[in-house]
Amino acid sequence: MLYIIPTDTCFWIACSFSDKNWYNRIYEVKWRDFKKPLAIMINEFSILESLLNKEQLDFLKNYHRPWTVLLKSDKLKLNFPLIKGDNSSIFPLKTEYVAFRVANNDIQKKLIDEVWAIYLTSANFSWEKETYNVSELKEIFWKYDDIKILAEKDLQNVSPSDIFEFIWETTEIKYLRKN
């Protein structure tokens, strides 16, 4: 099943972290280029403890805007607590970085509690702008019976998240996108 959820920026389309078929389905629905990996949303900062140091975690907890942090995928394969055994089905793409977000509302947290961590990306076709209106979501995705919209009210039009990576073990960051 695919899910559309509200985030701190726009509506996003998501699927369970543990199902490669649904991961691929997001690409089909969005007409997304398979070279562009999806972000991973987790329920709590503690999951990142094996990947980041305390200062970096505190930095993320106190960051003033919506954010997406990029982490080296080779570090993830060694330390990520959600991966067990063969991780080829969990990371369908061979990418240098993996993008992470932490759940920030009850809808996200409830979905993650039900299906484990989730893959996600903005809920729009790849050539269109982000969506903030529930009526528009229903109009866009009405024909997909494998998509469940978990949104009840419109969102404010907010600029996309800042995307960055930490430089080494410091809290100095390199922005890939800053709004």
Contact map, one row per residue, 1 for C-alpha under 8 A:
11100000000000100000010000000000000000000000000000000000000000000000000000000000000000000000000000000000000000000000000000000000000000000000000001110000000000000000000000000000000
11110000000011100000010001000000000000000000000000000000000000000000000000000000000000000000000000000000000000000000000000000000000000000000000001110000000000000000000000000000000
11111000000011100000000000000000000000000000000000000000000000000000000000000000000000000000000000000000000000000000000000000000000000000000000000111100000000000000000000000000000
01111100001111000000000000000000000000000000000000000000000000000000000000000000000000000000000000000000000000000000000000100000000000000000000000111110000000000000000000000000000
00111110001111000000000000000000000000000000000000000000000000000000000000000000000000000000000000000000001100000000000000000000000000000000000000001110000000000000000000000000000
00011111111100000000000000000000000000000000000000000000000000000000000000000000000000000000000000000000001100000000000000000000000000000000000000000110001000000000000000000000000
00001111111100000000000000000000000000000000000000000000000000000000000000000000000000000000000000000001100100000000000000000000000000000000000000000000000000000000000000000000000
00000111110000000000000000000000000000000000000000000000000000000100000000000000000000000000000000000001000000000000000000000000000000000000000000000000000001000000000000000000000
00000111111000000000000000000000000000000000000000000000000000000100000000000000000000000000000000000000000000000000000000000000000000000000000000000000001011111000000000000000000
00000111111100000000000000000000000000000000000000000000000000000000000000000000000000000000000000000000000000000000000001100000011100000000000000000000001111010000000000000000000
00011110111110000000000000000000000000000000000000000000000000000000000000000000000000000000000000000000000000000000000001100000011100000000000000000000001000000000000000000000000
00011110011111000000000000000000000000000000000000000000000000000000000000000000000000000000000000000000000000000000000111110000000000000000000000000000000000000000000000000000000
01111000001111100000000001000000000000000000000000000000000000000000000000000000000000000000000000000000000000000000000111100000000000000000000000000000000000000000000000000000000
01111000000111110000000001000000000000000000000000000000000000000000000000000000000000000000000000000000000000000000011110000000000000000000000000000000000000000000000000000000000
11100000000011111010011001000000000000000000000000000000000000000000000000000000000000000000000000000000000000000000011100000000000000000000000000000000000000000000000000000000000
00000000000001111110011000000000000000000000000000000000000000000000000000000000000000000000000000000000000000010011111000000000000000000000000000000000000000000000000000000000000
00000000000000111111001000000000000000010000000000000000000000000000000000000000000000000100000000000000000000000011111000000000000000000000000000000000000000000000000000000000000
00000000000000011111000000000000000000000000000000000000000000000000000000000000000000001100000000000000000000000001100000000000000000000000000000000000000000000000000000000000000
00000000000000111111111000000000000000000000000000000000000000000000000000000000000000001100000000000000000000000000000000000000000000000000000000000000000000000000000000000000000
00000000000000001111111100000000000000000000000000000000000000000000000000000000000000001101000000000000000000000000000000000000000000000000000000000000000000000000000000000000000
00000000000000000011111110000000000000000000000000000000000000000000000000000000000000000000000000000000000000000000000000000000000000000000000000000000000000000000000000000000000
11000000000000110011111111000000000000000000000000000000000000000000000000000000000000000000000000000000000000000000000000000000000000000000000000000000000000000000000000000000000
00000000000000111011111111100000000000000000000000000000000000000000000000000000000000000000000000000000000000000000001000000000000000000000000000000000000000000000000000000000000
00000000000000000001111111110000000000000000000000000000000000000000000000000000000000000000000000000000000000000000000000000000000000000000000000000000000000000000000000000000000
00000000000000000000111111111000000000000000000000000000000000000000000000000000000000000000000000000000000000000000000000000000000000000000000000000000000000000000000000000000000
01000000000011100000011111111101000000000000000000000000000000000000000000000000000000000000000000000000000000000000000000000000000000000000000000000000000000000000000000000000000
00000000000000000000001111111111110000000000000000000000000000000000000000000000000000000000000000000000000000000000000000000000000000000000000000000000000000000000000000000000000
00000000000000000000000111111111000000000000000000000000000000000000000000000000000000000000000000000000000000000000000000000000000000000000000000000000000000000000000000000000000
00000000000000000000000011111111000000000000000000000000000000000000000000000000000000000000000000000000000000000000000000001000000000000000000000000000000000000000000000000000000
00000000000000000000000001111111000000000000000000000000000000000000000000000000000000000000000000000000000000000000000000111100000000000000000000000000000000000000000000000000000
00000000000000000000000000111111100000000000000000000000000000000000000000000000000000000000000000000000000000000000000000001100000000000000000000000000000000000000000000000000000
00000000000000000000000001111111110100000000000000000000000000000000000000000000000000000000000000000000000000000000000000001100000000000000000000000000000000000000000000000000000
00000000000000000000000000100011111100000000000000000000000000000000000000000000000000000000000000000000000000000000000000000000000000000000000000000000000000000000000000000000000
00000000000000000000000000100001111110000000000000000000000000000000000000000000000000000000000000000000000000000000000000000000000000000000000000000000000000000000000000000000000
00000000000000000000000000000000111110000000000000000000000000000000000000000000000000000000100000000000000000000000000000000000000000000000000000000000000000000000000000000000000
00000000000000000000000000000001111111000000000000000000000000000000000000000000000000000000000000000000000000000000000000000000000000000000000000000000000000000000000000000000000
00000000000000000000000000000000011111100000000000000000000000000000000000000000000000000000101001000000000000000000000000000000000000000000000000000000000000000000000000000000000
00000000000000000000000000000000000111110000000000000000000000000000000000000000000000000000000000100000000000000000001110000000000000000000000000000000000000000000000000000000000
00000000000000000000000000000000000011111000000000000000000000000000000000000000000000000000000001111000000000000000001110000000000000000000000000000000000000000000000000000000000
00000000000000001000000000000000000001111100000000000000000000000000000000000000000000000000000001111000000000000000111100000000000000000000000000000000000000000000000000000000000
00000000000000000000000000000000000000111110000000000000000000000000000000000000000000000000000000011110000000000000111100000000000000000000000000000000000000000000000000000000000
00000000000000000000000000000000000000011111101000000000000000000000000000000000000000000000000000011110000000010000110000000000000000000000000000000000000000000000000000000000000
00000000000000000000000000000000000000001111101000000000000000000000000000000000000000000000000000000110000110011000100000000000000000000000000000000000000000000000000000000000000
00000000000000000000000000000000000000000111111100000000000000000000000000000000000000000000000000000110000000000000000000000000000000000000000000000000000000000000000000000000000
00000000000000000000000000000000000000000111111110000000100010000000000000000000000000000000000000000100000000000000000000000000000000000000000000000000000000000000000000000000000
00000000000000000000000000000000000000000001111110000000000000000000000000000000000000000000000000000000000000000000000000000000000000000000000000000000000000000000000000000000000
00000000000000000000000000000000000000000111111111000000000000000000000000000001100000000000000000000000000000000000000000000000000000000000000000000000000000000000000000000000000
00000000000000000000000000000000000000000001111111110000100000000000000000000001000000000000000000000000000000000000000000000000000000000000000000000000000000000000000000000000000
00000000000000000000000000000000000000000000111111111100100000000000000000000000000000000000000000000000000000000000000000000000000000000000000000000000000000000000000000000000000
00000000000000000000000000000000000000000000001111111000000000000000000000000011100000000000000000000000000000000000000000000000000000000000000000000000000000000000000000000000000
00000000000000000000000000000000000000000000000111111000000000000000001000110011000000000000000000000000000000000000000000000000000000000000000000000000000000000000000000000000000
00000000000000000000000000000000000000000000000111111101100000000000000000000000000000000000000000000000000000000000000000000000000000000000000000000000000000000000000010000000000
00000000000000000000000000000000000000000000000011111111100000000000000000000000000000000000000000000000000000000000000000000000000000000000000000000000000000000000000010000000000
00000000000000000000000000000000000000000000000010011111110000000000000000000000000000000000000000000000000000000000000000000000000000000000000000000000000000000000000000000000000
00000000000000000000000000000000000000000000000000001111111000000000000000000000000000000000000000000000000000000000000000000000000000000000000000000000000000000000000001100000000
00000000000000000000000000000000000000000000000000011111111100000000000000000000000000000000000000000000000000000000000000000000000000000000000000000000000000000000010011100000000
00000000000000000000000000000000000000000000100110011111111110000000000000000000000000000000000000000000000000000000000000000000000000000000000000000000000000000000000000000000000
00000000000000000000000000000000000000000000000000000111111111000000000000000000000000000000000000000000000000000000000000000000000000000000000000000000000000000000000000000000000
00000000000000000000000000000000000000000000000000000011111111100000000000000000000000000000000000000000000000000000000000000000000000000000000000000000000000000000000000100000000
00000000000000000000000000000000000000000000000000000001111111100000000000000000000000000000000000000000000000000000000000000000000000000000000000000000000000000000000000000000000
00000000000000000000000000000000000000000000100000000000111111100000000000000000000000000000000000000000000000000000000000000000000000000000000000000000000000000000000000000000000
00000000000000000000000000000000000000000000000000000000011111110000000000000000000000000000000000000000000000000000000000000000000000000000000000000000000000000000000000000000000
00000000000000000000000000000000000000000000000000000000001111111110000000000000000000000000000000000000000000000000000000000000000000000000000000000000000000000000000000000000000
00000000000000000000000000000000000000000000000000000000000001111100000000000000000000000000000000000000000000000000000000000000000000000000000000000000000000000000000000000000000
00000000000000000000000000000000000000000000000000000000000000111110000000000000000000000000000000000000000000000000000000000000000000000000000000000000000000001100000000000000000
00000001100000000000000000000000000000000000000000000000000000111111000000000000000000000000000000000000000000000000000000000000000000000000000000000000000000011100000000000000000
00000000000000000000000000000000000000000000000000000000000000101111100000000000000000000000000000001000000000000000000000000000000000000000000000000000000000001111000000000000000
00000000000000000000000000000000000000000000000000000000000000000111110000000000000000000000000000111000000000000000000000000000000000000000000000000000000000001111000000000000000
00000000000000000000000000000000000000000000000000000000000000000011111000000000000000000000000000111000000000000000000000000000000000000000000000000000000000000011110000000000000
00000000000000000000000000000000000000000000000000000000000000000001111100000000000000000000000011110000000000000000000000000000000000000000000000000000000000000011110000000000000
00000000000000000000000000000000000000000000000000100000000000000000111110110000000000000000000011110000000000000000000000000000000000000000000000000000000000000000110000000000000
00000000000000000000000000000000000000000000000000000000000000000000011111110000000000000000000111000000000000000000000000000000000000000000000000000000000000000000000000000000000
00000000000000000000000000000000000000000000000000000000000000000000001111111000000000000000001111000000000000000000000000000000000000000000000000000000000000000000000000000000000
00000000000000000000000000000000000000000000000000000000000000000000000111111100000000000000000100000000000000000000000000000000000000000000000000000000000000000000000000000000000
00000000000000000000000000000000000000000000000000100000000000000000001111111111000000000000000000000000000000000000000000000000000000000000000000000000000000000000000000000000000
00000000000000000000000000000000000000000000000000100000000000000000001111111111000000000000000000000000000000000000000000000000000000000000000000000000000000000000000000000000000
00000000000000000000000000000000000000000000000000000000000000000000000011111111001000100000000000000000000000000000000000000000000000000000000000000000000000000000000000000000000
00000000000000000000000000000000000000000000000000000000000000000000000001111111000000000000000000000000000000000000000000000000000000000000000000000000000000000000000000000000000
00000000000000000000000000000000000000000000000001100000000000000000000000111111100000000000000000000000000000000000000000000000000000000000000000000000000000000000000000000000000
00000000000000000000000000000000000000000000001101100000000000000000000000111111111000000000000000000000000000000000000000000000000000000000000000000000000000000000000000000000000
00000000000000000000000000000000000000000000001001000000000000000000000000000011111100000000000000000000000000000000000000000000000000000000000000000000000000000000000000000000000
00000000000000000000000000000000000000000000000000000000000000000000000000000001111100000000000000000000000000000000000000000000000000000000000000000000000000000000000000000000000
00000000000000000000000000000000000000000000000000000000000000000000000000001001111111100100000000000000000000000000000000000000000000000000000000000000000000000000000000000000000
00000000000000000000000000000000000000000000000000000000000000000000000000000000111111100000000000000000000000000000000000000000000000000000000000000000000000000000000000000000000
00000000000000000000000000000000000000000000000000000000000000000000000000000000001111100000000000000000000000000000000000000000000000000000000000000000000000000000000000000000000
00000000000000000000000000000000000000000000000000000000000000000000000000000000001111111000000000000000000000000000000000000000000000000000000000000000000000000000000000000000000
00000000000000000000000000000000000000000000000000000000000000000000000000001000001111111110000000000000000000000000000000000000000000000000000000000000000000000000000000000000000
00000000000000000000000000000000000000000000000000000000000000000000000000000000000001111111000000000000000000000000000000000000000000000000000000000000000000000000000000000000000
00000000000000000111000000000000000000000000000000000000000000000000000000000000000001111111000000000000000000000000000000000000000000000000000000000000000000000000000000000000000
00000000000000001111000000000000000000000000000000000000000000000000000000000000001000111111000000000000000000000000000000000000000000000000000000000000000000000000000000000000000
00000000000000000000000000000000000000000000000000000000000000000000000000000000000000111111110000000000000000000000000000000000000000000000000000000000000000000000000000000000000
00000000000000000001000000000000000000000000000000000000000000000000000000000000000000011111110000000000000000000000000000000000000000000000000000000000000000000000000000000000000
00000000000000000000000000000000001010000000000000000000000000000000000000000000000000000011111000000000000000000000000000000000000000000000000000000000000000000000000000000000000
00000000000000000000000000000000000000000000000000000000000000000000000000000000000000000011111100000000000000000000000000000000000000000000000000000000000000000000000000000000000
00000000000000000000000000000000000010000000000000000000000000000000000010000000000000000000111111000000000000000000000000000000000000000000000000000000000000000000000000000000000
00000000000000000000000000000000000000000000000000000000000000000000000111000000000000000000011111000000000000000000000000000000000000000000000000000000000000000000000000000000000
00000000000000000000000000000000000000000000000000000000000000000000011110000000000000000000001111100000000000000000000000000000000000000000000000000000000000000000000000000000000
00000000000000000000000000000000000010110000000000000000000000000000011110000000000000000000001111110000000000000000000000000000000000000000000000000000000000000000000000000000000
00000000000000000000000000000000000001110000000000000000000000000001111000000000000000000000000011111000000000000000000000000000000000000000000000000000000000000000000000000000000
00000000000000000000000000000000000000111100000000000000000000000001111000000000000000000000000001111100000000000000000000000000000000000000000000000000000000000000000000000000000
00000000000000000000000000000000000000111100000000000000000000000011100000000000000000000000000000111110000000000000000000000000000000000000000000000000000000000000000000000000000
00000000000000000000000000000000000000001111100000000000000000000000000000000000000000000000000000011111000000000000000000000000000000000000000000000000000000000000000000000000000
00000000000000000000000000000000000000001111000000000000000000000000000000000000000000000000000000001111100110000000000000000000000000000000000000000000000000000000000000000000000
00000011000000000000000000000000000000000000000000000000000000000000000000000000000000000000000000000111110110000000000000000000000000000000000000000000000000000000000000000000000
00000010000000000000000000000000000000000000000000000000000000000000000000000000000000000000000000000011111110000000000000000000000000000000000000000000000000000000000000000000000
00000000000000000000000000000000000000000000000000000000000000000000000000000000000000000000000000000001111111000000000000000000000000000000000000000000000000000000000000000000000
00001100000000000000000000000000000000000000000000000000000000000000000000000000000000000000000000000000111111100000000000000000000000000000000000000100000000000000000000000000000
00001110000000000000000000000000000000000010000000000000000000000000000000000000000000000000000000000011111111110000000000000000000000000000000000000000000000000000000000000000000
00000000000000000000000000000000000000000010000000000000000000000000000000000000000000000000000000000011111111111000000000000000000000000000000000000000000000000000000000000000000
00000000000000000000000000000000000000000000000000000000000000000000000000000000000000000000000000000000011111111100000000000000000000000000000000000000000000000000000000000000000
00000000000000000000000000000000000000000000000000000000000000000000000000000000000000000000000000000000001111111111000000000000000000000000000000000000000000000000000000000000000
00000000000000010000000000000000000000000110000000000000000000000000000000000000000000000000000000000000000111111111110000000000000000000000000000000000000000000000000000000000000
00000000000000000000000000000000000000000010000000000000000000000000000000000000000000000000000000000000000011111111100000000000000000000000000000000000000000000000000000000000000
00000000000000000000000000000000000000000000000000000000000000000000000000000000000000000000000000000000000001111111000000000000000000000000000000000000000000000000000000000000000
00000000000000011000000000000000000000000000000000000000000000000000000000000000000000000000000000000000000000111111110000000000000000000000000000000000000000000000000000000000000
00000000000000011100000000000000000000000000000000000000000000000000000000000000000000000000000000000000000000111111110000000000000000000000000000000000000000000000000000000000000
00000000000000011100000000000000000000011110000000000000000000000000000000000000000000000000000000000000000000011011111000000000000000000000000000000000000000000000000000000000000
00000000000001111000000000000000000000011100000000000000000000000000000000000000000000000000000000000000000000010011111100000000000000000000000000000000000000000000000000000000000
00000000000001111000001000000000000001111000000000000000000000000000000000000000000000000000000000000000000000000000111110000000000000000000000000000000000000000000000000000000000
00000000000111100000000000000000000001111000000000000000000000000000000000000000000000000000000000000000000000000000011111000000000000000000000000000000000000000000000000000000000
00000000000111000000000000000000000001100000000000000000000000000000000000000000000000000000000000000000000000000000001111100000000000000000000000000000000000000000000000000000000
00000000011110000000000000000000000000000000000000000000000000000000000000000000000000000000000000000000000000000000000111110000011000000000000000000000000000000000000000000000000
00010000011110000000000000000100000000000000000000000000000000000000000000000000000000000000000000000000000000000000000011111000011000001000000000000000000000000000000000000000000
00000000000100000000000000000100000000000000000000000000000000000000000000000000000000000000000000000000000000000000000001111101111000000001000000000000000000000000000000000000000
00000000000000000000000000001111000000000000000000000000000000000000000000000000000000000000000000000000000000000000000000111111100000000000000000000000000000000000000000000000000
00000000000000000000000000000111000000000000000000000000000000000000000000000000000000000000000000000000000000000000000000011111100000000000000000000000000000000000000000000000000
00000000000000000000000000000000000000000000000000000000000000000000000000000000000000000000000000000000000000000000000000001111100000000000000000000000000000000000000000000000000
00000000000000000000000000000000000000000000000000000000000000000000000000000000000000000000000000000000000000000000000000011111110000000000000000000000000000000000000000000000000
00000000000000000000000000000000000000000000000000000000000000000000000000000000000000000000000000000000000000000000000000011111111000000000000000000000000000000000000000000000000
00000000011000000000000000000000000000000000000000000000000000000000000000000000000000000000000000000000000000000000000001110001111100000000000000000000000000000000000000000000000
00000000011000000000000000000000000000000000000000000000000000000000000000000000000000000000000000000000000000000000000001110000111110011000000000000000000000000000000000000000000
00000000011000000000000000000000000000000000000000000000000000000000000000000000000000000000000000000000000000000000000000000000011111010000000000000000011110000000000000000000000
00000000000000000000000000000000000000000000000000000000000000000000000000000000000000000000000000000000000000000000000000000000001111111000000000000000111000000000000000000000000
00000000000000000000000000000000000000000000000000000000000000000000000000000000000000000000000000000000000000000000000000000000000111111100000000000011110000000000000000000000000
00000000000000000000000000000000000000000000000000000000000000000000000000000000000000000000000000000000000000000000000000000000000011111110000000000000000000000000000000000000000
00000000000000000000000000000000000000000000000000000000000000000000000000000000000000000000000000000000000000000000000000000000001111111111000000000000000000000000000000000000000
00000000000000000000000000000000000000000000000000000000000000000000000000000000000000000000000000000000000000000000000000100000001011111111110000001000000000000000000000000000000
00000000000000000000000000000000000000000000000000000000000000000000000000000000000000000000000000000000000000000000000000000000000001111111110000001000000000000000000000000000000
00000000000000000000000000000000000000000000000000000000000000000000000000000000000000000000000000000000000000000000000000000000000000111111110000000000000000000000000000000000000
00000000000000000000000000000000000000000000000000000000000000000000000000000000000000000000000000000000000000000000000000010000000000011111110000000000000000000000000000000000000
00000000000000000000000000000000000000000000000000000000000000000000000000000000000000000000000000000000000000000000000000000000000000001111111100100000000000000000000000000000000
00000000000000000000000000000000000000000000000000000000000000000000000000000000000000000000000000000000000000000000000000000000000000001111111110000000000000000000000000000000000
00000000000000000000000000000000000000000000000000000000000000000000000000000000000000000000000000000000000000000000000000000000000000000000111110000000000000000000000000000000000
00000000000000000000000000000000000000000000000000000000000000000000000000000000000000000000000000000000000000000000000000000000000000000000111111100000000000000000000000000000000
00000000000000000000000000000000000000000000000000000000000000000000000000000000000000000000000000000000000000000000000000000000000000000000011111110000000000000000000000000000000
11000000000000000000000000000000000000000000000000000000000000000000000000000000000000000000000000000000000000000000000000000000000000000000000111110000000000000000000000000000000
11110000000000000000000000000000000000000000000000000000000000000000000000000000000000000000000000000000000000000000000000000000000000000000100111111000000000000000000000000000000
11110000000000000000000000000000000000000000000000000000000000000000000000000000000000000000000000000000000000000000000000000000000000000000000011111100000000000000000000000000000
00111000000000000000000000000000000000000000000000000000000000000000000000000000000000000000000000000000000000000000000000000000000000001100000000111110000000000000000000000000000
00111100000000000000000000000000000000000000000000000000000000000000000000000000000000000000000000000000001000000000000000000000000000000000000000011111000000000000000000000000000
00011100000000000000000000000000000000000000000000000000000000000000000000000000000000000000000000000000000000000000000000000000000001000000000000001111110000000000000000000000000
00000000000000000000000000000000000000000000000000000000000000000000000000000000000000000000000000000000000000000000000000000000000001000000000000000111110000000000000000000000000
00000000000000000000000000000000000000000000000000000000000000000000000000000000000000000000000000000000000000000000000000000000000011000000000000000011111000000000000000000000000
00000000000000000000000000000000000000000000000000000000000000000000000000000000000000000000000000000000000000000000000000000000000111000000000000000011111100000000000000000000000
00000100111000000000000000000000000000000000000000000000000000000000000000000000000000000000000000000000000000000000000000000000000110000000000000000000111110000000000000000000000
00000000010000000000000000000000000000000000000000000000000000000000000000000000000000000000000000000000000000000000000000000000000100000000000000000000011111000000000000000000000
00000000110000000000000000000000000000000000000000000000000000000000000000000000000000000000000000000000000000000000000000000000000100000000000000000000001111100000000000000000000
00000001110000000000000000000000000000000000000000000000000000000000000000000000000000000000000000000000000000000000000000000000000000000000000000000000000111110000000000000000000
00000000100000000000000000000000000000000000000000000000000000000000000000000000000000000000000000000000000000000000000000000000000000000000000000000000000011111000000000000000001
00000000110000000000000000000000000000000000000000000000000000000100000000000000000000000000000000000000000000000000000000000000000000000000000000000000000001111100000000000000001
00000000100000000000000000000000000000000000000000000000000000001111000000000000000000000000000000000000000000000000000000000000000000000000000000000000000000111110000000000000111
00000000000000000000000000000000000000000000000000000000000000001111000000000000000000000000000000000000000000000000000000000000000000000000000000000000000000011111000000000011111
00000000000000000000000000000000000000000000000000000000000000000011110000000000000000000000000000000000000000000000000000000000000000000000000000000000000000001111100000000011110
00000000000000000000000000000000000000000000000000000000000000000011110000000000000000000000000000000000000000000000000000000000000000000000000000000000000000000111110000001111100
00000000000000000000000000000000000000000000000000000000000000000000111000000000000000000000000000000000000000000000000000000000000000000000000000000000000000000011111000001111000
00000000000000000000000000000000000000000000000000000001000000000000111000000000000000000000000000000000000000000000000000000000000000000000000000000000000000000001111111111100000
00000000000000000000000000000000000000000000000000000000000000000000000000000000000000000000000000000000000000000000000000000000000000000000000000000000000000000000111111111100000
00000000000000000000000000000000000000000000000000000000000000000000000000000000000000000000000000000000000000000000000000000000000000000000000000000000000000000000011111000000000
00000000000000000000000000000000000000000000000000011001000000000000000000000000000000000000000000000000000000000000000000000000000000000000000000000000000000000000011111100000000
00000000000000000000000000000000000000000000000000000011000000000000000000000000000000000000000000000000000000000000000000000000000000000000000000000000000000000000011111111000000
00000000000000000000000000000000000000000000000000000011001000000000000000000000000000000000000000000000000000000000000000000000000000000000000000000000000000000000011011111000000
00000000000000000000000000000000000000000000000000000000000000000000000000000000000000000000000000000000000000000000000000000000000000000000000000000000000000000000011001111100000
00000000000000000000000000000000000000000000000000000000000000000000000000000000000000000000000000000000000000000000000000000000000000000000000000000000000000000001111001111110000
00000000000000000000000000000000000000000000000000000000000000000000000000000000000000000000000000000000000000000000000000000000000000000000000000000000000000000001111000011111000
00000000000000000000000000000000000000000000000000000000000000000000000000000000000000000000000000000000000000000000000000000000000000000000000000000000000000000111100000001111110
00000000000000000000000000000000000000000000000000000000000000000000000000000000000000000000000000000000000000000000000000000000000000000000000000000000000000000111100000000111110
00000000000000000000000000000000000000000000000000000000000000000000000000000000000000000000000000000000000000000000000000000000000000000000000000000000000000001111000000000011111
00000000000000000000000000000000000000000000000000000000000000000000000000000000000000000000000000000000000000000000000000000000000000000000000000000000000000001110000000000011111
00000000000000000000000000000000000000000000000000000000000000000000000000000000000000000000000000000000000000000000000000000000000000000000000000000000000000111100000000000000111
